Amino acid sequence: MKIQELRELSADELRGKETELRDQLFKLRFQKSLGQLESPMKVKNVRRDIARIRTLLKALTKETE
């Protein structure tokens, strides 16, 4: 997911997206432990997307303070 796409979302939408990605990350880790993970890069990409969202949320809360 690109940062520009994330910047267009509201704070509530970002929180929802973060929840979805955390769920997806859990499932990917579970697949990894079972040896069924197709691409290890998926885990890395999801973690980076979560970090991007958290960074944007932190910036949004600082703007409102």
PDBQT receptor file of N, H, CA, C and O in Angstrom, charges set to zero:
ATOM      1  N   MET A   1       0.847  -1.174   0.000  1.00  0.00    +0.000 N 
ATOM      2  CA  MET A   1       0.000   0.000   0.000  1.00  0.00    +0.000 C 
ATOM      3  C   MET A   1       0.897   1.244   0.000  1.00  0.00    +0.000 C 
ATOM      4  O   MET A   1       1.885   1.314   0.732  1.00  0.00    +0.000 OA
ATOM      5  N   LYS A   2       0.546   2.185  -0.805  1.00  0.00    +0.000 N 
ATOM      6  H   LYS A   2      -0.256   2.128  -1.400  1.00  0.00    +0.000 HD
ATOM      7  CA  LYS A   2       1.351   3.391  -0.920  1.00  0.00    +0.000 C 
ATOM      8  C   LYS A   2       0.939   4.417   0.119  1.00  0.00    +0.000 C 
ATOM      9  O   LYS A   2      -0.214   4.457   0.548  1.00  0.00    +0.000 OA
ATOM     10  N   ILE A   3       1.885   5.241   0.515  1.00  0.00    +0.000 N 
ATOM     11  H   ILE A   3       2.822   5.209   0.166  1.00  0.00    +0.000 HD
ATOM     12  CA  ILE A   3       1.647   6.248   1.547  1.00  0.00    +0.000 C 
ATOM     13  C   ILE A   3       0.622   7.279   1.078  1.00  0.00    +0.000 C 
ATOM     14  O   ILE A   3      -0.159   7.785   1.884  1.00  0.00    +0.000 OA
ATOM     15  N   GLN A   4       0.619   7.589  -0.200  1.00  0.00    +0.000 N 
ATOM     16  H   GLN A   4       1.254   7.178  -0.855  1.00  0.00    +0.000 HD
ATOM     17  CA  GLN A   4      -0.336   8.562  -0.730  1.00  0.00    +0.000 C 
ATOM     18  C   GLN A   4      -1.771   8.065  -0.569  1.00  0.00    +0.000 C 
ATOM     19  O   GLN A   4      -2.672   8.841  -0.255  1.00  0.00    +0.000 OA
ATOM     20  N   GLU A   5      -1.974   6.772  -0.785  1.00  0.00    +0.000 N 
ATOM     21  H   GLU A   5      -1.241   6.141  -1.040  1.00  0.00    +0.000 HD
ATOM     22  CA  GLU A   5      -3.309   6.195  -0.610  1.00  0.00    +0.000 C 
ATOM     23  C   GLU A   5      -3.739   6.294   0.848  1.00  0.00    +0.000 C 
ATOM     24  O   GLU A   5      -4.906   6.556   1.141  1.00  0.00    +0.000 OA
ATOM     25  N   LEU A   6      -2.804   6.085   1.751  1.00  0.00    +0.000 N 
ATOM     26  H   LEU A   6      -1.857   5.872   1.513  1.00  0.00    +0.000 HD
ATOM     27  CA  LEU A   6      -3.119   6.126   3.170  1.00  0.00    +0.000 C 
ATOM     28  C   LEU A   6      -3.419   7.542   3.645  1.00  0.00    +0.000 C 
ATOM     29  O   LEU A   6      -4.255   7.735   4.528  1.00  0.00    +0.000 OA
ATOM     30  N   ARG A   7      -2.757   8.519   3.077  1.00  0.00    +0.000 N 
ATOM     31  H   ARG A   7      -2.078   8.362   2.360  1.00  0.00    +0.000 HD
ATOM     32  CA  ARG A   7      -2.964   9.914   3.488  1.00  0.00    +0.000 C 
ATOM     33  C   ARG A   7      -4.366  10.404   3.152  1.00  0.00    +0.000 C 
ATOM     34  O   ARG A   7      -4.864  11.348   3.765  1.00  0.00    +0.000 OA
ATOM     35  N   GLU A   8      -4.995   9.765   2.184  1.00  0.00    +0.000 N 
ATOM     36  H   GLU A   8      -4.591   8.998   1.685  1.00  0.00    +0.000 HD
ATOM     37  CA  GLU A   8      -6.342  10.167   1.777  1.00  0.00    +0.000 C 
ATOM     38  C   GLU A   8      -7.415   9.649   2.729  1.00  0.00    +0.000 C 
ATOM     39  O   GLU A   8      -8.558  10.104   2.676  1.00  0.00    +0.000 OA
ATOM     40  N   LEU A   9      -7.058   8.697   3.603  1.00  0.00    +0.000 N 
ATOM     41  H   LEU A   9      -6.129   8.328   3.645  1.00  0.00    +0.000 HD
ATOM     42  CA  LEU A   9      -8.023   8.103   4.520  1.00  0.00    +0.000 C 
ATOM     43  C   LEU A   9      -8.145   8.918   5.803  1.00  0.00    +0.000 C 
ATOM     44  O   LEU A   9      -7.209   9.611   6.201  1.00  0.00    +0.000 OA
ATOM     45  N   SER A  10      -9.302   8.826   6.440  1.00  0.00    +0.000 N 
ATOM     46  H   SER A  10     -10.062   8.262   6.116  1.00  0.00    +0.000 HD
ATOM     47  CA  SER A  10      -9.502   9.508   7.721  1.00  0.00    +0.000 C 
ATOM     48  C   SER A  10      -8.871   8.674   8.832  1.00  0.00    +0.000 C 
ATOM     49  O   SER A  10      -8.438   7.544   8.605  1.00  0.00    +0.000 OA
ATOM     50  N   ALA A  11      -8.826   9.245  10.034  1.00  0.00    +0.000 N 
ATOM     51  H   ALA A  11      -9.178  10.162  10.218  1.00  0.00    +0.000 HD
ATOM     52  CA  ALA A  11      -8.221   8.556  11.167  1.00  0.00    +0.000 C 
ATOM     53  C   ALA A  11      -8.974   7.270  11.498  1.00  0.00    +0.000 C 
ATOM     54  O   ALA A  11      -8.358   6.248  11.802  1.00  0.00    +0.000 OA
ATOM     55  N   ASP A  12     -10.298   7.319  11.441  1.00  0.00    +0.000 N 
ATOM     56  H   ASP A  12     -10.799   8.149  11.195  1.00  0.00    +0.000 HD
ATOM     57  CA  ASP A  12     -11.092   6.117  11.734  1.00  0.00    +0.000 C 
ATOM     58  C   ASP A  12     -10.844   5.023  10.695  1.00  0.00    +0.000 C 
ATOM     59  O   ASP A  12     -10.753   3.843  11.034  1.00  0.00    +0.000 OA
ATOM     60  N   GLU A  13     -10.737   5.420   9.442  1.00  0.00    +0.000 N 
ATOM     61  H   GLU A  13     -10.811   6.379   9.166  1.00  0.00    +0.000 HD
ATOM     62  CA  GLU A  13     -10.465   4.448   8.386  1.00  0.00    +0.000 C 
ATOM     63  C   GLU A  13      -9.072   3.845   8.553  1.00  0.00    +0.000 C 
ATOM     64  O   GLU A  13      -8.866   2.657   8.305  1.00  0.00    +0.000 OA
ATOM     65  N   LEU A  14      -8.118   4.674   8.976  1.00  0.00    +0.000 N 
ATOM     66  H   LEU A  14      -8.285   5.640   9.177  1.00  0.00    +0.000 HD
ATOM     67  CA  LEU A  14      -6.767   4.175   9.205  1.00  0.00    +0.000 C 
ATOM     68  C   LEU A  14      -6.742   3.161  10.344  1.00  0.00    +0.000 C 
ATOM     69  O   LEU A  14      -6.054   2.143  10.258  1.00  0.00    +0.000 OA
ATOM     70  N   ARG A  15      -7.489   3.437  11.406  1.00  0.00    +0.000 N 
ATOM     71  H   ARG A  15      -8.048   4.263  11.475  1.00  0.00    +0.000 HD
ATOM     72  CA  ARG A  15      -7.551   2.491  12.527  1.00  0.00    +0.000 C 
ATOM     73  C   ARG A  15      -8.172   1.165  12.088  1.00  0.00    +0.000 C 
ATOM     74  O   ARG A  15      -7.722   0.095  12.498  1.00  0.00    +0.000 OA
ATOM     75  N   GLY A  16      -9.194   1.244  11.262  1.00  0.00    +0.000 N 
ATOM     76  H   GLY A  16      -9.559   2.113  10.929  1.00  0.00    +0.000 HD
ATOM     77  CA  GLY A  16      -9.812   0.033  10.738  1.00  0.00    +0.000 C 
ATOM     78  C   GLY A  16      -8.858  -0.754   9.855  1.00  0.00    +0.000 C 
ATOM     79  O   GLY A  16      -8.788  -1.981   9.928  1.00  0.00    +0.000 OA
ATOM     80  N   LYS A  17      -8.131  -0.035   9.025  1.00  0.00    +0.000 N 
ATOM     81  H   LYS A  17      -8.187   0.962   8.965  1.00  0.00    +0.000 HD
ATOM     82  CA  LYS A  17      -7.157  -0.675   8.141  1.00  0.00    +0.000 C 
ATOM     83  C   LYS A  17      -6.043  -1.333   8.959  1.00  0.00    +0.000 C 
ATOM     84  O   LYS A  17      -5.570  -2.417   8.617  1.00  0.00    +0.000 OA
ATOM     85  N   GLU A  18      -5.629  -0.668  10.043  1.00  0.00    +0.000 N 
ATOM     86  H   GLU A  18      -6.013   0.212  10.321  1.00  0.00    +0.000 HD
ATOM     87  CA  GLU A  18      -4.596  -1.237  10.906  1.00  0.00    +0.000 C 
ATOM     88  C   GLU A  18      -5.085  -2.545  11.536  1.00  0.00    +0.000 C 
ATOM     89  O   GLU A  18      -4.331  -3.514  11.627  1.00  0.00    +0.000 OA
ATOM     90  N   THR A  19      -6.329  -2.565  11.963  1.00  0.00    +0.000 N 
ATOM     91  H   THR A  19      -6.941  -1.778  11.889  1.00  0.00    +0.000 HD
ATOM     92  CA  THR A  19      -6.904  -3.775  12.546  1.00  0.00    +0.000 C 
ATOM     93  C   THR A  19      -6.923  -4.914  11.529  1.00  0.00    +0.000 C 
ATOM     94  O   THR A  19      -6.590  -6.054  11.852  1.00  0.00    +0.000 OA
ATOM     95  N   GLU A  20      -7.314  -4.594  10.306  1.00  0.00    +0.000 N 
ATOM     96  H   GLU A  20      -7.585  -3.668  10.043  1.00  0.00    +0.000 HD
ATOM     97  CA  GLU A  20      -7.332  -5.604   9.245  1.00  0.00    +0.000 C 
ATOM     98  C   GLU A  20      -5.930  -6.154   8.983  1.00  0.00    +0.000 C 
ATOM     99  O   GLU A  20      -5.743  -7.361   8.827  1.00  0.00    +0.000 OA
ATOM    100  N   LEU A  21      -4.954  -5.256   8.937  1.00  0.00    +0.000 N 
ATOM    101  H   LEU A  21      -5.106  -4.276   9.063  1.00  0.00    +0.000 HD
ATOM    102  CA  LEU A  21      -3.589  -5.685   8.654  1.00  0.00    +0.000 C 
ATOM    103  C   LEU A  21      -3.009  -6.508   9.794  1.00  0.00    +0.000 C 
ATOM    104  O   LEU A  21      -2.259  -7.454   9.553  1.00  0.00    +0.000 OA
ATOM    105  N   ARG A  22      -3.345  -6.162  11.032  1.00  0.00    +0.000 N 
ATOM    106  H   ARG A  22      -3.954  -5.394  11.228  1.00  0.00    +0.000 HD
ATOM    107  CA  ARG A  22      -2.869  -6.955  12.173  1.00  0.00    +0.000 C 
ATOM    108  C   ARG A  22      -3.454  -8.364  12.123  1.00  0.00    +0.000 C 
ATOM    109  O   ARG A  22      -2.770  -9.337  12.441  1.00  0.00    +0.000 OA
ATOM    110  N   ASP A  23      -4.720  -8.471  11.725  1.00  0.00    +0.000 N 
ATOM    111  H   ASP A  23      -5.276  -7.680  11.467  1.00  0.00    +0.000 HD
ATOM    112  CA  ASP A  23      -5.342  -9.778  11.576  1.00  0.00    +0.000 C 
ATOM    113  C   ASP A  23      -4.659 -10.570  10.471  1.00  0.00    +0.000 C 
ATOM    114  O   ASP A  23      -4.395 -11.763  10.618  1.00  0.00    +0.000 OA
ATOM    115  N   GLN A  24      -4.377  -9.898   9.370  1.00  0.00    +0.000 N 
ATOM    116  H   GLN A  24      -4.591  -8.928   9.251  1.00  0.00    +0.000 HD
ATOM    117  CA  GLN A  24      -3.698 -10.550   8.255  1.00  0.00    +0.000 C 
ATOM    118  C   GLN A  24      -2.294 -10.999   8.676  1.00  0.00    +0.000 C 
ATOM    119  O   GLN A  24      -1.854 -12.085   8.299  1.00  0.00    +0.000 OA
ATOM    120  N   LEU A  25      -1.593 -10.176   9.447  1.00  0.00    +0.000 N 
ATOM    121  H   LEU A  25      -1.950  -9.293   9.754  1.00  0.00    +0.000 HD
ATOM    122  CA  LEU A  25      -0.262 -10.522   9.917  1.00  0.00    +0.000 C 
ATOM    123  C   LEU A  25      -0.306 -11.762  10.806  1.00  0.00    +0.000 C 
ATOM    124  O   LEU A  25       0.559 -12.633  10.708  1.00  0.00    +0.000 OA
ATOM    125  N   PHE A  26      -1.314 -11.839  11.673  1.00  0.00    +0.000 N 
ATOM    126  H   PHE A  26      -2.016 -11.132  11.753  1.00  0.00    +0.000 HD
ATOM    127  CA  PHE A  26      -1.476 -13.016  12.521  1.00  0.00    +0.000 C 
ATOM    128  C   PHE A  26      -1.640 -14.268  11.676  1.00  0.00    +0.000 C 
ATOM    129  O   PHE A  26      -1.016 -15.294  11.944  1.00  0.00    +0.000 OA
ATOM    130  N   LYS A  27      -2.488 -14.176  10.650  1.00  0.00    +0.000 N 
ATOM    131  H   LYS A  27      -2.994 -13.342  10.432  1.00  0.00    +0.000 HD
ATOM    132  CA  LYS A  27      -2.727 -15.328   9.779  1.00  0.00    +0.000 C 
ATOM    133  C   LYS A  27      -1.465 -15.729   9.017  1.00  0.00    +0.000 C 
ATOM    134  O   LYS A  27      -1.194 -16.915   8.830  1.00  0.00    +0.000 OA
ATOM    135  N   LEU A  28      -0.691 -14.720   8.578  1.00  0.00    +0.000 N 
ATOM    136  H   LEU A  28      -0.912 -13.757   8.730  1.00  0.00    +0.000 HD
ATOM    137  CA  LEU A  28       0.544 -15.012   7.852  1.00  0.00    +0.000 C 
ATOM    138  C   LEU A  28       1.571 -15.681   8.769  1.00  0.00    +0.000 C 
ATOM    139  O   LEU A  28       2.274 -16.603   8.355  1.00  0.00    +0.000 OA
ATOM    140  N   ARG A  29       1.651 -15.219   9.993  1.00  0.00    +0.000 N 
ATOM    141  H   ARG A  29       1.080 -14.469  10.329  1.00  0.00    +0.000 HD
ATOM    142  CA  ARG A  29       2.580 -15.846  10.943  1.00  0.00    +0.000 C 
ATOM    143  C   ARG A  29       2.166 -17.280  11.242  1.00  0.00    +0.000 C 
ATOM    144  O   ARG A  29       3.011 -18.162  11.396  1.00  0.00    +0.000 OA
ATOM    145  N   PHE A  30       0.875 -17.502  11.322  1.00  0.00    +0.000 N 
ATOM    146  H   PHE A  30       0.188 -16.786  11.197  1.00  0.00    +0.000 HD
ATOM    147  CA  PHE A  30       0.372 -18.848  11.551  1.00  0.00    +0.000 C 
ATOM    148  C   PHE A  30       0.731 -19.757  10.378  1.00  0.00    +0.000 C 
ATOM    149  O   PHE A  30       1.164 -20.892  10.575  1.00  0.00    +0.000 OA
ATOM    150  N   GLN A  31       0.551 -19.255   9.167  1.00  0.00    +0.000 N 
ATOM    151  H   GLN A  31       0.200 -18.333   9.007  1.00  0.00    +0.000 HD
ATOM    152  CA  GLN A  31       0.911 -20.021   7.975  1.00  0.00    +0.000 C 
ATOM    153  C   GLN A  31       2.411 -20.316   7.966  1.00  0.00    +0.000 C 
ATOM    154  O   GLN A  31       2.838 -21.409   7.596  1.00  0.00    +0.000 OA
ATOM    155  N   LYS A  32       3.200 -19.329   8.378  1.00  0.00    +0.000 N 
ATOM    156  H   LYS A  32       2.853 -18.441   8.678  1.00  0.00    +0.000 HD
ATOM    157  CA  LYS A  32       4.650 -19.502   8.405  1.00  0.00    +0.000 C 
ATOM    158  C   LYS A  32       5.041 -20.617   9.365  1.00  0.00    +0.000 C 
ATOM    159  O   LYS A  32       5.912 -21.432   9.060  1.00  0.00    +0.000 OA
ATOM    160  N   SER A  33       4.394 -20.647  10.527  1.00  0.00    +0.000 N 
ATOM    161  H   SER A  33       3.687 -19.985  10.774  1.00  0.00    +0.000 HD
ATOM    162  CA  SER A  33       4.725 -21.673  11.512  1.00  0.00    +0.000 C 
ATOM    163  C   SER A  33       4.345 -23.075  11.036  1.00  0.00    +0.000 C 
ATOM    164  O   SER A  33       4.969 -24.063  11.425  1.00  0.00    +0.000 OA
ATOM    165  N   LEU A  34       3.312 -23.150  10.189  1.00  0.00    +0.000 N 
ATOM    166  H   LEU A  34       2.805 -22.348   9.873  1.00  0.00    +0.000 HD
ATOM    167  CA  LEU A  34       2.894 -24.437   9.635  1.00  0.00    +0.000 C 
ATOM    168  C   LEU A  34       3.662 -24.809   8.372  1.00  0.00    +0.000 C 
ATOM    169  O   LEU A  34       3.533 -25.923   7.864  1.00  0.00    +0.000 OA
ATOM    170  N   GLY A  35       4.461 -23.872   7.870  1.00  0.00    +0.000 N 
ATOM    171  H   GLY A  35       4.566 -22.968   8.283  1.00  0.00    +0.000 HD
ATOM    172  CA  GLY A  35       5.225 -24.123   6.655  1.00  0.00    +0.000 C 
ATOM    173  C   GLY A  35       4.409 -23.983   5.394  1.00  0.00    +0.000 C 
ATOM    174  O   GLY A  35       4.786 -24.517   4.351  1.00  0.00    +0.000 OA
ATOM    175  N   GLN A  36       3.290 -23.271   5.466  1.00  0.00    +0.000 N 
ATOM    176  H   GLN A  36       2.984 -22.836   6.313  1.00  0.00    +0.000 HD
ATOM    177  CA  GLN A  36       2.412 -23.112   4.304  1.00  0.00    +0.000 C 
ATOM    178  C   GLN A  36       2.508 -21.729   3.664  1.00  0.00    +0.000 C 
ATOM    179  O   GLN A  36       1.765 -21.423   2.731  1.00  0.00    +0.000 OA
ATOM    180  N   LEU A  37       3.404 -20.910   4.153  1.00  0.00    +0.000 N 
ATOM    181  H   LEU A  37       4.007 -21.159   4.911  1.00  0.00    +0.000 HD
ATOM    182  CA  LEU A  37       3.516 -19.543   3.635  1.00  0.00    +0.000 C 
ATOM    183  C   LEU A  37       4.135 -19.574   2.238  1.00  0.00    +0.000 C 
ATOM    184  O   LEU A  37       5.205 -20.148   2.036  1.00  0.00    +0.000 OA
ATOM    185  N   GLU A  38       3.451 -18.949   1.277  1.00  0.00    +0.000 N 
ATOM    186  H   GLU A  38       2.581 -18.483   1.442  1.00  0.00    +0.000 HD
ATOM    187  CA  GLU A  38       3.928 -18.943  -0.101  1.00  0.00    +0.000 C 
ATOM    188  C   GLU A  38       5.081 -17.969  -0.288  1.00  0.00    +0.000 C 
ATOM    189  O   GLU A  38       6.076 -18.293  -0.937  1.00  0.00    +0.000 OA
ATOM    190  N   SER A  39       4.947 -16.773   0.281  1.00  0.00    +0.000 N 
ATOM    191  H   SER A  39       4.139 -16.510   0.808  1.00  0.00    +0.000 HD
ATOM    192  CA  SER A  39       5.956 -15.745   0.078  1.00  0.00    +0.000 C 
ATOM    193  C   SER A  39       6.282 -15.051   1.401  1.00  0.00    +0.000 C 
ATOM    194  O   SER A  39       5.411 -14.401   1.979  1.00  0.00    +0.000 OA
ATOM    195  N   PRO A  40       7.497 -15.174   1.882  1.00  0.00    +0.000 N 
ATOM    196  CA  PRO A  40       7.880 -14.511   3.132  1.00  0.00    +0.000 C 
ATOM    197  C   PRO A  40       7.848 -12.981   3.024  1.00  0.00    +0.000 C 
ATOM    198  O   PRO A  40       7.799 -12.285   4.039  1.00  0.00    +0.000 OA
ATOM    199  N   MET A  41       7.876 -12.473   1.817  1.00  0.00    +0.000 N 
ATOM    200  H   MET A  41       7.916 -13.038   0.992  1.00  0.00    +0.000 HD
ATOM    201  CA  MET A  41       7.835 -11.024   1.624  1.00  0.00    +0.000 C 
ATOM    202  C   MET A  41       6.492 -10.437   2.046  1.00  0.00    +0.000 C 
ATOM    203  O   MET A  41       6.410  -9.252   2.367  1.00  0.00    +0.000 OA
ATOM    204  N   LYS A  42       5.439 -11.252   2.049  1.00  0.00    +0.000 N 
ATOM    205  H   LYS A  42       5.506 -12.215   1.788  1.00  0.00    +0.000 HD
ATOM    206  CA  LYS A  42       4.127 -10.765   2.464  1.00  0.00    +0.000 C 
ATOM    207  C   LYS A  42       4.161 -10.287   3.902  1.00  0.00    +0.000 C 
ATOM    208  O   LYS A  42       3.568  -9.260   4.233  1.00  0.00    +0.000 OA
ATOM    209  N   VAL A  43       4.854 -11.029   4.764  1.00  0.00    +0.000 N 
ATOM    210  H   VAL A  43       5.336 -11.864   4.495  1.00  0.00    +0.000 HD
ATOM    211  CA  VAL A  43       4.961 -10.656   6.174  1.00  0.00    +0.000 C 
ATOM    212  C   VAL A  43       5.659  -9.310   6.288  1.00  0.00    +0.000 C 
ATOM    213  O   VAL A  43       5.215  -8.429   7.024  1.00  0.00    +0.000 OA
ATOM    214  N   LYS A  44       6.735  -9.161   5.567  1.00  0.00    +0.000 N 
ATOM    215  H   LYS A  44       7.096  -9.876   4.969  1.00  0.00    +0.000 HD
ATOM    216  CA  LYS A  44       7.504  -7.913   5.600  1.00  0.00    +0.000 C 
ATOM    217  C   LYS A  44       6.670  -6.732   5.112  1.00  0.00    +0.000 C 
ATOM    218  O   LYS A  44       6.696  -5.658   5.713  1.00  0.00    +0.000 OA
ATOM    219  N   ASN A  45       5.939  -6.930   4.036  1.00  0.00    +0.000 N 
ATOM    220  H   ASN A  45       5.918  -7.802   3.547  1.00  0.00    +0.000 HD
ATOM    221  CA  ASN A  45       5.121  -5.848   3.478  1.00  0.00    +0.000 C 
ATOM    222  C   ASN A  45       3.989  -5.449   4.409  1.00  0.00    +0.000 C 
ATOM    223  O   ASN A  45       3.693  -4.262   4.545  1.00  0.00    +0.000 OA
ATOM    224  N   VAL A  46       3.354  -6.417   5.050  1.00  0.00    +0.000 N 
ATOM    225  H   VAL A  46       3.595  -7.381   4.939  1.00  0.00    +0.000 HD
ATOM    226  CA  VAL A  46       2.262  -6.113   5.973  1.00  0.00    +0.000 C 
ATOM    227  C   VAL A  46       2.801  -5.350   7.176  1.00  0.00    +0.000 C 
ATOM    228  O   VAL A  46       2.179  -4.391   7.633  1.00  0.00    +0.000 OA
ATOM    229  N   ARG A  47       3.957  -5.771   7.692  1.00  0.00    +0.000 N 
ATOM    230  H   ARG A  47       4.462  -6.550   7.321  1.00  0.00    +0.000 HD
ATOM    231  CA  ARG A  47       4.546  -5.071   8.835  1.00  0.00    +0.000 C 
ATOM    232  C   ARG A  47       4.869  -3.616   8.479  1.00  0.00    +0.000 C 
ATOM    233  O   ARG A  47       4.672  -2.712   9.290  1.00  0.00    +0.000 OA
ATOM    234  N   ARG A  48       5.360  -3.406   7.277  1.00  0.00    +0.000 N 
ATOM    235  H   ARG A  48       5.520  -4.140   6.617  1.00  0.00    +0.000 HD
ATOM    236  CA  ARG A  48       5.680  -2.038   6.843  1.00  0.00    +0.000 C 
ATOM    237  C   ARG A  48       4.423  -1.191   6.676  1.00  0.00    +0.000 C 
ATOM    238  O   ARG A  48       4.413  -0.007   7.012  1.00  0.00    +0.000 OA
ATOM    239  N   ASP A  49       3.368  -1.806   6.157  1.00  0.00    +0.000 N 
ATOM    240  H   ASP A  49       3.376  -2.768   5.884  1.00  0.00    +0.000 HD
ATOM    241  CA  ASP A  49       2.103  -1.080   6.025  1.00  0.00    +0.000 C 
ATOM    242  C   ASP A  49       1.557  -0.674   7.392  1.00  0.00    +0.000 C 
ATOM    243  O   ASP A  49       1.048   0.434   7.559  1.00  0.00    +0.000 OA
ATOM    244  N   ILE A  50       1.665  -1.570   8.360  1.00  0.00    +0.000 N 
ATOM    245  H   ILE A  50       2.079  -2.471   8.224  1.00  0.00    +0.000 HD
ATOM    246  CA  ILE A  50       1.216  -1.243   9.724  1.00  0.00    +0.000 C 
ATOM    247  C   ILE A  50       2.033  -0.085  10.273  1.00  0.00    +0.000 C 
ATOM    248  O   ILE A  50       1.487   0.816  10.909  1.00  0.00    +0.000 OA
ATOM    249  N   ALA A  51       3.329  -0.104  10.034  1.00  0.00    +0.000 N 
ATOM    250  H   ALA A  51       3.773  -0.836   9.517  1.00  0.00    +0.000 HD
ATOM    251  CA  ALA A  51       4.189   0.982  10.510  1.00  0.00    +0.000 C 
ATOM    252  C   ALA A  51       3.823   2.303   9.839  1.00  0.00    +0.000 C 
ATOM    253  O   ALA A  51       3.825   3.347  10.490  1.00  0.00    +0.000 OA
ATOM    254  N   ARG A  52       3.512   2.266   8.556  1.00  0.00    +0.000 N 
ATOM    255  H   ARG A  52       3.511   1.418   8.027  1.00  0.00    +0.000 HD
ATOM    256  CA  ARG A  52       3.107   3.492   7.853  1.00  0.00    +0.000 C 
ATOM    257  C   ARG A  52       1.828   4.068   8.458  1.00  0.00    +0.000 C 
ATOM    258  O   ARG A  52       1.717   5.275   8.676  1.00  0.00    +0.000 OA
ATOM    259  N   ILE A  53       0.882   3.199   8.719  1.00  0.00    +0.000 N 
ATOM    260  H   ILE A  53       0.972   2.219   8.542  1.00  0.00    +0.000 HD
ATOM    261  CA  ILE A  53      -0.395   3.642   9.283  1.00  0.00    +0.000 C 
ATOM    262  C   ILE A  53      -0.185   4.231  10.673  1.00  0.00    +0.000 C 
ATOM    263  O   ILE A  53      -0.741   5.280  10.997  1.00  0.00    +0.000 OA
ATOM    264  N   ARG A  54       0.609   3.560  11.485  1.00  0.00    +0.000 N 
ATOM    265  H   ARG A  54       1.060   2.708  11.221  1.00  0.00    +0.000 HD
ATOM    266  CA  ARG A  54       0.849   4.060  12.844  1.00  0.00    +0.000 C 
ATOM    267  C   ARG A  54       1.559   5.419  12.814  1.00  0.00    +0.000 C 
ATOM    268  O   ARG A  54       1.286   6.286  13.645  1.00  0.00    +0.000 OA
ATOM    269  N   THR A  55       2.461   5.596  11.864  1.00  0.00    +0.000 N 
ATOM    270  H   THR A  55       2.683   4.893  11.189  1.00  0.00    +0.000 HD
ATOM    271  CA  THR A  55       3.158   6.874  11.725  1.00  0.00    +0.000 C 
ATOM    272  C   THR A  55       2.173   7.981  11.352  1.00  0.00    +0.000 C 
ATOM    273  O   THR A  55       2.222   9.076  11.912  1.00  0.00    +0.000 OA
ATOM    274  N   LEU A  56       1.285   7.694  10.412  1.00  0.00    +0.000 N 
ATOM    275  H   LEU A  56       1.245   6.804   9.957  1.00  0.00    +0.000 HD
ATOM    276  CA  LEU A  56       0.289   8.688  10.010  1.00  0.00    +0.000 C 
ATOM    277  C   LEU A  56      -0.661   9.010  11.158  1.00  0.00    +0.000 C 
ATOM    278  O   LEU A  56      -1.009  10.172  11.364  1.00  0.00    +0.000 OA
ATOM    279  N   LEU A  57      -1.082   7.995  11.907  1.00  0.00    +0.000 N 
ATOM    280  H   LEU A  57      -0.799   7.050  11.740  1.00  0.00    +0.000 HD
ATOM    281  CA  LEU A  57      -1.982   8.232  13.032  1.00  0.00    +0.000 C 
ATOM    282  C   LEU A  57      -1.314   9.097  14.097  1.00  0.00    +0.000 C 
ATOM    283  O   LEU A  57      -1.948   9.970  14.689  1.00  0.00    +0.000 OA
ATOM    284  N   LYS A  58      -0.041   8.848  14.329  1.00  0.00    +0.000 N 
ATOM    285  H   LYS A  58       0.474   8.139  13.848  1.00  0.00    +0.000 HD
ATOM    286  CA  LYS A  58       0.691   9.651  15.313  1.00  0.00    +0.000 C 
ATOM    287  C   LYS A  58       0.798  11.099  14.843  1.00  0.00    +0.000 C 
ATOM    288  O   LYS A  58       0.652  12.024  15.642  1.00  0.00    +0.000 OA
ATOM    289  N   ALA A  59       1.050  11.295  13.565  1.00  0.00    +0.000 N 
ATOM    290  H   ALA A  59       1.169  10.543  12.916  1.00  0.00    +0.000 HD
ATOM    291  CA  ALA A  59       1.136  12.644  13.022  1.00  0.00    +0.000 C 
ATOM    292  C   ALA A  59      -0.217  13.350  13.111  1.00  0.00    +0.000 C 
ATOM    293  O   ALA A  59      -0.278  14.544  13.402  1.00  0.00    +0.000 OA
ATOM    294  N   LEU A  60      -1.288  12.622  12.863  1.00  0.00    +0.000 N 
ATOM    295  H   LEU A  60      -1.238  11.651  12.627  1.00  0.00    +0.000 HD
ATOM    296  CA  LEU A  60      -2.628  13.217  12.949  1.00  0.00    +0.000 C 
ATOM    297  C   LEU A  60      -2.961  13.632  14.373  1.00  0.00    +0.000 C 
ATOM    298  O   LEU A  60      -3.571  14.680  14.585  1.00  0.00    +0.000 OA
ATOM    299  N   THR A  61      -2.574  12.830  15.344  1.00  0.00    +0.000 N 
ATOM    300  H   THR A  61      -2.079  11.979  15.172  1.00  0.00    +0.000 HD
ATOM    301  CA  THR A  61      -2.875  13.193  16.741  1.00  0.00    +0.000 C 
ATOM    302  C   THR A  61      -2.037  14.374  17.185  1.00  0.00    +0.000 C 
ATOM    303  O   THR A  61      -2.492  15.175  18.001  1.00  0.00    +0.000 OA
ATOM    304  N   LYS A  62      -0.834  14.503  16.674  1.00  0.00    +0.000 N 
ATOM    305  H   LYS A  62      -0.464  13.852  16.011  1.00  0.00    +0.000 HD
ATOM    306  CA  LYS A  62      -0.009  15.654  17.028  1.00  0.00    +0.000 C 
ATOM    307  C   LYS A  62      -0.554  16.940  16.413  1.00  0.00    +0.000 C 
ATOM    308  O   LYS A  62      -0.429  18.013  17.003  1.00  0.00    +0.000 OA
ATOM    309  N   GLU A  63      -1.153  16.837  15.241  1.00  0.00    +0.000 N 
ATOM    310  H   GLU A  63      -1.255  15.965  14.761  1.00  0.00    +0.000 HD
ATOM    311  CA  GLU A  63      -1.735  18.011  14.593  1.00  0.00    +0.000 C 
ATOM    312  C   GLU A  63      -2.933  18.539  15.381  1.00  0.00    +0.000 C 
ATOM    313  O   GLU A  63      -3.150  19.748  15.464  1.00  0.00    +0.000 OA
ATOM    314  N   THR A  64      -3.696  17.632  15.948  1.00  0.00    +0.000 N 
ATOM    315  H   THR A  64      -3.520  16.650  15.881  1.00  0.00    +0.000 HD
ATOM    316  CA  THR A  64      -4.911  18.035  16.656  1.00  0.00    +0.000 C 
ATOM    317  C   THR A  64      -4.623  18.571  18.056  1.00  0.00    +0.000 C 
ATOM    318  O   THR A  64      -5.474  19.234  18.649  1.00  0.00    +0.000 OA
ATOM    319  N   GLU A  65      -3.451  18.294  18.584  1.00  0.00    +0.000 N 
ATOM    320  H   GLU A  65      -2.760  17.755  18.103  1.00  0.00    +0.000 HD
ATOM    321  CA  GLU A  65      -3.105  18.783  19.931  1.00  0.00    +0.000 C 
ATOM    322  C   GLU A  65      -2.718  20.236  19.919  1.00  0.00    +0.000 C 
ATOM    323  O   GLU A  65      -2.400  20.799  20.967  1.00  0.00    +0.000 OA
TER     324      GLU A  65
